[in-house]
Amino acid sequence: MTTIPAPRLLTSRELHNAGVGRKAVYSGDYIKVHHDLYLDGSADPRDPDVRMRIAAHIAGTQAHLGGWAAARCYERNTLRQIGEPGAIRYFDGAVPWPDSDGELARVMLCMNRDANIRKVEGIRPLRSDLDETDIVTLDGFSITSPERTAFDLARTEPKWRAVAAVDRLAHLGIVDLAELRTYAQVMERRHGIRKVTAVIRLADARAESPMESLTRLIWLEARLPVPSVNEEIFDDDGKFVARVDLRDPTRLLVAEYDGGHHASAARRQRDAARRQALEELGYTMVTITAADVATPNSRRLLKERLVRARRMARGLPSGRQ
C-alpha cells in the first residue's frame, strides 16, 4: 500500500541532533506546530495531509484519526483504486460551504476515555471507547474503521454535513447503509445514537455531491415525498432525455442543483435544450443555485418555491415510472 509522503516533523532533540539551530526556527526553516514539535518550513501547515500527520504524531499510540481525516483516507484509497486519484470531493479538511468560507475543520482524534492527551488547538478529541475492530491502518495512519468513522461523523457533525458525509462514504462503497444500521444498533447506548439513527435514515448512496445532499434535505424539510435521486428519465419511445438530481415519485416534478455559474455558452445551451425536453414531457423543473442554499432565509424561500412547484406540477401519468 502506497503511503502519503510525510512532511518532516522533528522534536527539539531531533533538531539538535540534526545540527539545526534556533536560527533555523526563527528564520522559518522550521515552524513550531505543537509543544516540542517542529514542521519543515517548506510544508504547508494548512494542508489536510500535513495536519493529519501532526495529529497522528500527537496521538501516538493513545488515539486514532477519525472523522473527516479517516474518511479522507478511505476516499483517497477508493478513488485511487478506480483510477481517479486526484478527485477528492468532500473530505478536504475544510468546513464546507455554506457553513464557512474555507475555515479549517479540526482533526478528530478518537481515543478511549482514559487516554492522556492534552487539549490542542486544531484537534477535536472524541473520548469514546473503541474496540479492536474499530481501528484499521491505511496510508500509514491508524484510523477508525469505515463504520466507526461514519458513526462518529453522523453524531458529531451538523445534520446536513453529517448526511452529506455518510452519503459520500456510501456512494463510494466505503460503507453499506444496511450494515451501518446494524452497527448503530450495536452502539445504541453511545452518546448521540438518536442523531446517528436519523442521519442513516436520511442518507442515500446515490447522491454524488454535498450540494445534492443539501438540496435533498431541503426538499424533505419542505415535506415533499422522498425523492428519487439521480434518476434517468426517458420519453414515451424509450429515448433517454435527462438524468436529474431529484424527482418526485408521484408528480411530474424534478429539481436540479446548478453549480455552473461559470458555465460555457455551449453548456448553457445544452442545459436549455435539456430543460425544454423535460418540459415537453410535462415536467415542472426547479433549478436550484448556490444563492438558494446560502442562508437560512434563502433556504426557507426555496422550500416555499418547491411546495408551490409541486402544487402546480401534474400528477404522474399511469404507467410512467
N, C-alpha and C positions, 0 to 999 in steps of 0.2 A: 504493500500500500504506500503510495506516494504521500509524504507529509508536506505541510505548508512550510516554506522556508522561514526559519525562526530569526527574528531580529536579535541582535546581540544584547543580552541583558547580563550585567555584571554587578556583583556586590562590591562594596568599598575595598574589601580584602582582595578580591579578584582584580579590581582596577590597579591596586598597589602591586600585586604580583605580576601584572602585565606591563608594569612600568608606566602606567597612566597617572599623571599627577593631577592635582586640583585645578591647575591651569586649564586642562582639557575640559573639565566640567564647567568652569567659569566661561570658557570661550564657546560653549555649546557643542563641543565634540561629543559630549555625553550629557544626557538630561536625566535629572533625578525624577523618577516616576513613583517612588514609594520609599518607605523607610529602608535605607541601606540597599537600594536597588536603582541601577542606572541603565538608561537605554542609549544605544548608539545614536548619536545626533543625526545621522543620515536617515533614520527611520521616522515615519510619521506617527506620533503618539495618538492621533485620532483615527488611524486606520483600524478597522474592526479586528483584523487578524493580529495586529500588534497588541491591541487592548486585550484580546483573548490570551495571548502569550503572557502578558503581565499578570492577568488574573490567575492563570494557571500556576505561575510562579508563586503568587501569594497563597494560593490554595494548598500547595504542597501535596501531601497525601491525605489531608483532612477534608478536602472539599473537591467538588467536580463541577465543570462548566455545565450550566443548564440554560433554560430559556432560549432567547434568540441565538446565543453563542453555540449551544448544542445543535439547535435547528439549522444553523448556518453550516455546520459540518455535514449534516445529513443532506441538505440541499445541494451543497457543492459536490459531494460524493455521487449523488444521484445524477446530477447534470453532467458530471464527468463521464459516467457510465453510458449516458445516451448521446454523448458527443457534443454537449453544449457547455463546456467548462466555464465560460465567462458570463453565463446567463443568470446569475443570482439576482432574483427579482424582489425578494421580500426581506430576507434576514441579512440586512446590510449594517446592522448596529446602530441605526438611527431611529428615533421616534417618528413614525410615518406621518406624512401629511394626510389629512388637515390638522392633526393634533399638534404638530410642530412644524417648523421650517428648517429641519436639519439638526435639531437638538439630539445629542448622543444619548442612546439608551444605556443604562447601567448594565454591566455584565453580571449575570446571575451566577452566584456560587451556591450550589446545593450541598448541604452538609448535615450530619447528624447533630442533634441538639447539644451534645457535649463537646463539639468542636471548639478549639481555642483559636479563633481568628478575629483579629481586631476589625473595628469598623473602618472602612477605607473608602475614600472618595472614588466614585465611578464604579463601585462594586455594590451589587444588590444581594445581600446574604439571604438565603432561604433555609431556615433551620427546620428540617422535617426529615425524620429518619428514613434512610434508604436501605433497601435490600441489595444483596449482591446482584440480583437480576436487573436492578435499576441502573447499573453502571456498565458502560462499554468504553472501549478505546477506539478512536477514529482520528485520522490525520495527526496522530501524535498527541492528541488531547484525551484526558479522562473526562467523559461526558455522561449525561444521563441518557438512559435508553430512549428509543423513539416514543414509547407510550408514556414514560415518565415526563419526557420533555413536553409533549402535547398536554398532559395533565397539568403540569406546572404553569405553562403558558395560559391555559384556559382559566386557571383560578387566580392568576396574578395580574393579567392584563385587562384593561378596559374592554367592555363587551365586544365592540366591533373589531378591535385589534386581536382579541382572543379568537374570534370566529375566523378572521382572515388568516391567522397563523395556522389554525387547525385545518382550514380549507387547503392551504398550501401544502402542508405535510401529507394530507390525504390525497390531494391531486397528484403529487409526485409518487404516491405509493409507499411513502415512508411509514405511515400509519394506516391501518384499516379502521374505519369508524366503528364497525361492529366489535372488533377486538378492543378498541379504545373504550367502548361502553362497558365491556366485561371488566377491563382493567379498573375503570372508575367504580364499578360495583365492589371490587375487592378493596378499594381505597375509600369506601363510603364513610369511614369515621374521620377522614382527614379534613382539615380546615379548608373551606371553600368548595366542598363537594357539590353543593346545590348549584353554584355558578358553573362548575365543570359540566354537570348534567345538562344545564340549559345550553351551554356552548356546543356540546356534542349534538344536541337535538337540532341546533340551527346550522351546523356545519354541512357543507356539500362539497364532495370531492370533484365535482365538475367545474367549480369556479377556477378561473385562470389568472386572476389578479386581485390585489387588495381592494381596488375600486369596485370590481364586480361584487366582491363580498360586501362592501359597504352599501352599495346600491340595493343589493338583495335584502339586507337588513332594513333599509328604509322602506322598501316595498312591503315587507312583513309588518313593520311598525304602523304602516298605513292600513293594516288589517285586510290586505288583499290576500287571496288564496296563495298557498305555497306554490311558487312558480317553477316551471321547467327551466333548467339552466343550460345555456349554450346548446340550444336545440336547433336542429336543421329544419327548415320549412321548405316544402315542395308545393308546386302548383297542382291543379287537378290532373295534369298529364304526367305527374311524377317528376317533373323537371325541378332541379334544385333552384331555389330562389335566394335564400339567405340563411345564415346562422346567427341567431340572436341571443343576447345575454340573458334575457328573462322573457318568458312567455306565460301568459295567464292560461291555466288549464281548461277554463270554461268559456272564455271570451276571446274575441279576436283583438287581443291587446298584447303588445310587445314593448319592452323597454331596453334601451341601449345606453351604456356609458360611453361617451365620446371624448376621449382624451386628446384628440387630434387637432388641437387649436393651431398647430403649426403645419397642418397637412398640406400637401401639394394640391395644385389645381386638379390634377388627374385623380387624386384620392377623393377630393370633394365631389368630383363629377361621378365617380363610381358610387359614392355614398348616396348621392341624389337619385341615381338610377335604381339603386337597391331599395331605397325608401319608396320610390314610385311603384316598384314591382310589388312590395308588400301592401301598399295602399290599394293597388288594383285587385289584390286578393281579399280586400275588405278589412285589413288590419288597421287599427289605430296604433301609431307608433309614438312613444315618448322618448325623446332624446335628452339624455342627462349629461351635463357638463360639470367641470370642476367647480364652477360658481354655484351649482345647485347643491353641492355637498360640503361647501367650505365652512359654513357656520351653522349653529343650531337653528337660527331663523330661516336660513335658506333651505335646510333640510325639512323644516316644518312646511314651508311653502311647496316643496317638492312632493311631500306626502299628499297635500291637498290637490296638487295637479294630477297625481296618479289616481286619486279617488275620482276626480272629475272625468279623467280619461276612461276609466273603467266603466263609469256610469254611461258614457257616450258610446263605448265600444259595443259592437254587435256580438250576439251570442255565437258560440262555436257551432258551425253548421253540422248537422247529423252526418256522421261518418268521417269527419275530418279530425285527424289527430295531430 
